[in-house]
Amino acid sequence: MSERRLDPSGDPGHGLPAAWQPPVMPEDTRRIGLDRNTVEGAWVEFASLLDRRRTSHVVVAWLALAIFVVPVLLTLANLFR
C-alpha cells in the first residue's frame, strides 16, 4: 500500500481548483442597476452563461422562451376574443 503524502495544510492533494469568479455583467446592465442579486440581473446572468454550441443549453433556451412567450400569447388571445 502506498503512503499518502499530505500537504502542510493537511490536504491529501485534492486541493480546490482556482477560485470561481462570477461572470462580469455587461456595462449597460450595471449602469441600469442590475446585478446578480436582483431577479432581473440573475436572469441576465443565467442567459449570458448559455452556450449555443451545447445542445442542452439550446434546449434550455428554447424552454425558457416558451415559458415566457406562451402565457403572453394566451393572454392576448383572451383579450381579443
N, C-alpha and C positions, 0 to 999 in steps of 0.2 A: 504494500500500500504506500502510495507516495505521500510525502509530508506536504501539508498545505502551508504555504508561507503567507503571513499576514503583513499588510502594510502597517506602518507605525500607528495608523489610526485604528487598527483592528479590523479593517476591511479585507476580506479574503480575495481581493482583486476584482470584485464586481462593482466597481465604482460607477456612479451615475454618469451618464453622458453629459456633455456640456449643458449648462443650464438652458432650459427652454425659454425663448423670448417670444412674447406675443407679436403677431404681425403689426406693422406700423400702419395706423389708419391713414387713409389719404388726407392730404392737407385740407381739401374742401369739406370733408366730413368733420374734421376737428374744428374748422372755422365756424361751422353752424352749431357746434356744441355737442356733437355726438362722440361718444367714446364707448369702449367695450362694456361699460357699466350701465348704459342706457339700453332700453329694449330695442330701439331702432338701430343703435350702434352695434348691438350684438348681432342683429340680422345682417347688417352691412359686413361685419367681420366674418360671419358664417358664409355669406355668399362669396366673399373675396377669397376664401380658402378653398372653394371648389375648383377642381382641375378638370378641364374639358377633355383631357387625354384619358381620364379614368372613367370607365363605363358606369361604375357605381355612383360617381359624382354627377354624371349626366342624368342618371335616373332620379337621384335626389333633387336635382334642379328642376326637372320636369314635374315631379310630385309637388314640390313647393309652389311652383307656378300654378298647378291645378288647384291646390288648396286655397290660393288667393283669388284665382280668377273665377272658379265655379260659383262661389257664393255671390259674387258681383253680378255675374250673368243671370243667376236665378232671381236676384233682387230686381234687376232691370226687366226681366220677363214678367214679374208680378206687377211692376209699376205700369207697364204698357198693355195690360190686359183689358 
